Amino acid sequence: MNAAIDELILVLEQETECYREMKAVLQDEAQTIPLSNRQGLDRARSRKEALVARIKDLEQQREASVRHLASTYRIDASMVKVSDLAAYFPPPYDRKLRSCADSLRSLVEEVRLKNGANRKLLQYYMRWVNNALNLLTDIFDEQPVYQKPGIRLENCGYRSNSGRIIRGSI
């Protein structure tokens, strides 16, 4: 029985370590975004993909371990959380399991917040790039030479007819 509890604690510790590494990757990503460092962003993306795959594997192991321990203690495995399961364990294990679960939960929240901040930062830079493209597209808007008056053709999906420097009709 203690071996099953130790296995669950080990999985939680490994998962916590993956989230710590994910937090570091997200911090690196946040530093590379303003610099438009494509290689750095590609490295961060590939590291995140590898970590997400590892976290998925650990999640499956954790769920299997919790189901096994819950069935051993005759608890409904579909509704039990690791911190709830800790109440059924002997004294040294219950504290260790709650501690692991709490640190993992707080780290997951930190990673979630950092990932959201990076997403907002990327969206900000994408809007900036789109605005720059719109400005350049509007400056050099290509129009057909012979077009009927009143007909306006859109150019490549970008806004037209605002801030034009070069006249678009003849």
Stockholm file with secondary structure:
# STOCKHOLM 1.0

chainA/1-170         MNAAIDELILVLEQETECYREMKAVLQDEAQTIPLSNRQGLDRARSRKEALVARIKDLEQQREASVRHLASTYRIDASMVKVSDLAAYFPPPYDRKLRSCADSLRSLVEEVRLKNGANRKLLQYYMRWVNNALNLLTDIFDEQPVYQKPGIRLENCGYRSNSGRIIRGSI
#=GR chainA/1-170 SS CHHHHHHHHHHHHHHHHHHHHHHHHHHHHHHHTTTTCHHHHHHHHHHHHHHHHHHHHHHHHHHHHHHHHHHHTTCCTTTCCHHHHGGGSCHHHHHHHHHHHHHHHHHHHHHHHHHHHHHHHHHHHHHHHHHHHHHHHHHTCCCCSSCCTTCCCCBTTBCCSSSCSSCCCC
#=GC SS_cons         CHHHHHHHHHHHHHHHHHHHHHHHHHHHHHHHTTTTCHHHHHHHHHHHHHHHHHHHHHHHHHHHHHHHHHHHTTCCTTTCCHHHHGGGSCHHHHHHHHHHHHHHHHHHHHHHHHHHHHHHHHHHHHHHHHHHHHHHHHHTCCCCSSCCTTCCCCBTTBCCSSSCSSCCCC
//
